[in-house]
């Protein structure tokens, strides 16, 4: 189990019985550093993806906390974020990111290549108002926590 320890700017790893295993990260904006991480997801190979909210990016680590990659900057274009809060990974390893203040979900390849996006601000079908979480079912369906709707 991985926990985004938001206000301590780190990720903590625990066994299934709750035993502490590891931690990584310090406050900052460099590789492997965090400024309020919120979401954590793990792919089938054990890679850990972190929605790094205030640095507006996604960071990818090995299961032991070794920094592997990052993507994203502040903005509203494809592949950019404004406060990414949640992250999920589907069976093929695609990464879904809750782009909270852009009121959308963005989908990326495991290496961070932008694939698609959906959602606009509002309360109608296909619209979000500050979404905060996402989960992907085994059939590929995405479920979004739409906080303000």
N, C-alpha and C positions, 0 to 999 in steps of 0.2 A: 504494500500500500504506500502510495506517495501522497504527501500533503504539502500544499502551498502554504507555507508559514508566512503569510502576507506581510505583516508588520515587522517581522524579523528579517525580511528579504532573503529567504532561503527556501530550499526544498528539503523535506525530511522523508526518509524511507523507513518503513516499519515492516515487520514480518506479519503474516496473516493472524498471528496470535497477539499482535500489538507490541512486540519487542522492538526496541530501537535498533536500526541497522546502520544508518548513515545519514549525513546531511551535507549539503553543499550550497554555495552561494554567499555573497556578501552584498552589501548595498552599493549600487553604482550603475554605470551604463556600459561597462566593458563586457567582453566575452565572458559568459558565465556569471555575470553579476546581475542583480535584480533591483528594481524599484517597484515594489508592491506586486509580486506575482499573484495571480488569482486562480487560473485554471491549470490543471495537470491532466495529461492523458498518456497512455502507454500503448505502443503498437505491438504487434505479434512477435516482433524480434526483441522486445524489451527496451526499445528506445523511448525516452521520456520527452514529451513536448510540454512546454510551459508557456502559457499566455502571460506575458510580462507587461502588465497593464500600463504603467506610467512611462515606460520606455517605448511603448507602442510597437511591440515586436513579438515574434515567436522564437523561442530558443529550443534547440534540440540537444539532448544529452544521451550518453550511454546509460545503461541501468546502474552503473556505479558512479554516475555524476560527471563523467568526462564530457566537456563541451565539444559538440560536433558541428553545429551550424546555427545560423540565425537568419531571419528575414523579417522585413517590414520596417516602415518608417511612419511618422505622423502624416496623415493626409486622408483623402477620400477617393483616390484613384485605385485601380485594381492592384492588390498586393500591399496597399497601405492600410493603416489602422488608426482609429481614434478610440483608445481605451479598449483593447481586446480583453475580454473577461473570461470567456470559456473556451475550451478546446476539447475535441473528441477525435478519435481515429477509427476509420472503418476497417473491415477485413482486409481489403487490398493495401491498406496503409495510407490512404488519403487523409489529410488533416483538415478538419472543419473548425473554423475560428469564429467565435462570436465577436463581431466588430461593433461593440455596444453603442458608441456615440455616432456611428455611421448608420445605425439601425439596419444591420444586414448580417448575413452569414457569408463567409468566403471559404472556398474549398481549394486546397493546395495538394500537390503531389508530396510524397514523403521528403523530397529534397527541397521543397519550398516553392516550386513553380506554380504560379497562379493558374487555376483551372476554370473556376466559375464563381458566381456570386448570386445571391437572391435576397430580396427584401428591400423595402423603402420605409420611411417613417410614416406611421399612421396606425389606424386601428382596424382596417379592413382586411380582407383575405390577402395573404401574402405580405402583409405589412407588419412592422415591429415598432415598439416604442421602448427603447433601451433594453434589448434582449441581454440576458446574462448567462445563460447556460445552453448547452447543446449535447445531445446524445444521439448515437447512430445505432440502429437496430441491425440484427444479423442480415436482414433483407435489404439493407442500404437506406431505409427510411430515416430521415433526420427529424428529431423532435427538439423544439426550441422552447426554452423558458423565456417568455416575453414579459419581463418584469412589470412594466408600467401599463400593460393592457390587461 
